[in-house]
Amino acid sequence: MREIIFDTETTGLDNREDRVIEIGGVELENQFPTGRTLHIFINPGSRKVHPDALAIHGITDDFLKDKPPFADVVEEILGFFGDARWVAHNATFDMGFINAEFARLGMPPIAIDRVTDTLALARRKNPMGPNSLDALCRRYGIDNSHRAKHGALLDSELLAEVYIEMIGGRQAALGLVSGKSTDQAIDLDDAPILIGQRPRPLPNRLSEADLAAHAALVAKIGAKAIWAKYEPQE
């Protein structure tokens, strides 16, 4: 199963007026990172980046001036996603913007049954939260110290690691390592299990009073006491 973990950055919060200005994606195949990624900056036309959005992602109007419009990159985006599932954190936001861009071009939207929302998944697994991407990175021990600002590709890479952890795939994927071949799976059933011997036995943590109370309980139960099977006979 192919999945694309993706993220967008936008000029603002209203997909009726604001535009997608960056999209990043990471490909997973059967929960393995393949090393294939997508990263595109997009010219929003006459729509300017809202100051609040600029504070989050740092992408300026001047930087976007020479970037292609969405219409020029839509085939590249669709070619990368193909028939894969679209996986995003707070997917309602990202898919609202993506489908709004498609609608402007007279293209059909991505069906909701092709979308996985990792925020909804995180809320089911961690109902007490918090479940932001930064919070999930901390929960699963994923280094996000280089995330000074939001960025579509960086956030997709972090989310891919979080997603693999949330669905229990870390043992199979062995971390998000780009460029590694995934053709040779590791058969954990055939791997040897090594159990080390302690250099010295652990000290008994039971007090004399604990032992006496246990002996009294066994004596009270009598011959039916299960402990009698394992205690040395005098």
C-alpha positions in Angstrom: 0.0 0.0 0.0 1.3 3.4 -1.0 0.8 6.4 1.3 2.0 10.0 0.8 2.6 11.8 4.1 2.2 15.5 3.1 1.9 19.0 4.3 1.1 22.4 2.9 1.9 26.0 3.7 -0.5 28.7 2.7 -1.0 32.5 2.4 -3.6 32.3 5.2 -6.4 30.3 6.8 -9.3 30.9 4.3 -9.2 28.4 1.5 -11.9 30.4 -0.4 -9.4 33.2 -0.8 -6.0 32.1 0.3 -3.7 29.9 -1.7 -1.3 27.0 -1.3 2.3 28.3 -1.6 4.3 25.1 -0.6 3.6 21.4 -0.7 5.9 18.6 0.6 5.4 14.9 0.5 7.2 11.7 1.7 6.3 8.3 0.1 5.7 5.2 2.2 5.3 1.8 0.7 3.8 -0.7 3.1 4.8 1.6 6.0 8.4 1.8 4.7 10.0 5.1 3.6 11.1 4.7 0.0 13.3 7.8 -0.2 11.0 9.5 -2.7 9.9 13.0 -1.8 8.1 15.9 -3.3 8.8 19.6 -2.6 7.4 22.5 -4.5 7.0 26.2 -3.9 4.0 27.8 -5.6 3.3 31.4 -6.7 -0.1 32.4 -5.3 -0.7 35.1 -7.9 -2.2 38.3 -6.6 -2.9 36.8 -3.1 -0.3 38.1 -0.6 1.0 36.2 2.4 -0.8 37.2 5.6 1.5 38.5 8.3 0.3 35.8 10.7 1.1 33.0 8.2 4.5 34.6 7.5 5.3 34.4 11.2 4.6 30.6 11.1 6.4 29.6 7.9 8.6 32.6 6.9 7.8 32.3 3.2 7.7 35.9 1.7 5.9 37.3 -1.3 9.3 38.3 -2.8 10.5 34.7 -2.5 7.4 33.4 -4.3 7.5 35.9 -7.2 9.5 33.6 -9.6 7.8 30.3 -8.5 5.3 28.5 -10.8 1.6 28.9 -10.3 -0.5 25.9 -9.1 -1.7 25.2 -12.6 1.8 24.5 -13.8 2.7 22.0 -11.1 -0.7 20.2 -10.6 0.3 17.4 -12.9 3.6 16.9 -11.0 1.7 16.7 -7.8 -0.9 14.3 -9.1 1.9 12.2 -10.7 3.7 11.9 -7.4 0.6 11.0 -5.4 -0.8 8.6 -8.0 -3.2 6.2 -6.4 -1.7 6.5 -2.9 -3.6 7.6 0.2 -3.2 11.2 1.3 -2.0 11.4 4.9 -1.8 14.7 6.7 -1.9 16.2 10.2 -5.3 18.0 10.5 -6.1 16.8 7.0 -9.3 18.9 6.9 -7.2 22.0 6.6 -4.7 20.7 4.0 -7.3 18.9 1.9 -9.6 22.0 2.0 -6.8 24.0 0.3 -5.8 21.3 -2.1 -9.3 20.7 -3.3 -9.9 24.4 -3.5 -6.9 24.7 -5.9 -8.3 21.8 -7.9 -11.7 23.5 -8.1 -10.2 26.6 -9.5 -8.8 24.5 -12.3 -12.1 22.7 -12.9 -10.7 19.4 -11.5 -12.5 17.0 -9.3 -11.6 16.9 -5.5 -9.8 14.1 -3.8 -12.3 11.8 -2.2 -12.5 11.8 1.6 -12.1 8.0 1.7 -8.5 8.4 0.2 -7.5 10.6 3.1 -6.0 9.7 6.6 -6.0 12.4 9.3 -3.1 11.8 11.7 -4.6 14.3 14.1 -7.7 12.3 14.5 -5.6 9.2 14.9 -3.5 10.9 17.6 -6.6 12.0 19.4 -7.9 8.5 19.6 -4.6 7.1 20.9 -3.9 10.1 23.2 -7.3 11.6 24.1 -5.7 13.7 26.8 -3.4 15.4 24.3 -1.6 17.6 23.4 -1.5 16.3 19.9 0.3 18.9 17.9 3.2 17.7 15.6 5.8 19.1 18.1 4.0 17.4 21.0 3.9 14.0 19.2 7.6 14.3 18.3 8.3 14.7 22.0 6.0 11.8 22.9 7.7 9.4 20.4 11.2 10.6 21.0 11.7 12.1 17.5 14.2 14.9 17.1 12.6 18.1 15.9 15.1 20.5 17.2 15.8 21.7 13.6 12.2 22.8 13.2 12.6 26.6 13.8 9.6 27.3 11.5 7.0 25.3 9.7 8.1 23.9 6.4 6.1 21.5 4.2 8.8 19.0 3.5 10.4 19.0 6.9 7.0 18.7 8.6 6.1 15.8 6.2 9.3 14.0 7.2 8.6 14.5 10.9 5.0 13.4 10.5 6.1 10.3 8.6 8.2 9.2 11.6 5.3 10.1 14.0 2.8 8.2 11.8 5.0 5.1 11.7 5.2 5.2 15.5 1.5 5.6 15.9 0.5 2.7 13.7 3.2 0.5 15.3 5.4 0.3 12.3 8.7 1.3 13.7 9.9 -2.3 14.2 9.2 -3.0 10.5 10.5 0.3 9.1 13.4 0.7 11.5 13.2 4.4 11.3 12.8 6.9 8.5 16.0 6.4 6.5 16.0 7.8 3.0 17.6 5.9 0.2 17.7 2.5 1.9 16.4 -0.5 0.0 13.2 -2.0 1.3 13.3 -5.1 -0.8 14.8 -7.3 1.9 12.5 -7.5 4.9 13.7 -8.6 8.2 12.0 -11.8 9.5 11.7 -11.2 13.2 10.4 -14.7 13.8 13.7 -16.2 12.7 15.9 -13.8 14.6 17.7 -15.3 17.6 16.5 -14.3 21.0 19.4 -13.7 23.4 18.7 -13.5 27.1 21.6 -12.3 29.2 22.5 -13.8 32.6 22.7 -11.5 35.6 26.2 -11.4 37.1 24.7 -11.9 40.6 21.1 -12.6 41.8 18.9 -9.7 42.8 18.6 -9.4 46.6 15.3 -10.6 48.1 13.1 -7.6 48.6 10.7 -9.4 51.0 11.0 -8.7 54.7 10.8 -11.4 57.4 7.3 -10.1 58.2 6.2 -10.5 54.5 7.5 -14.1 54.5 5.7 -14.9 57.8 2.4 -13.4 56.5 2.7 -15.4 53.3 3.4 -18.6 55.2 0.4 -18.0 57.4 -1.9 -17.5 54.4 -0.6 -20.7 52.7 -1.2 -22.6 56.0 -4.7 -21.2 56.2 -5.6 -22.3 52.7 -4.1 -25.7 53.3 -3.2 -28.3 50.7 -5.2 -26.5 47.9 -2.8 -23.5 48.0 -1.1 -23.2 44.6 2.1 -22.0 46.3 2.5 -25.4 47.9 3.4 -26.8 44.5 6.4 -24.6 44.3 7.7 -24.3 47.8 10.4 -26.8 48.8 9.1 -29.7 50.9 10.7 -30.0 54.4 
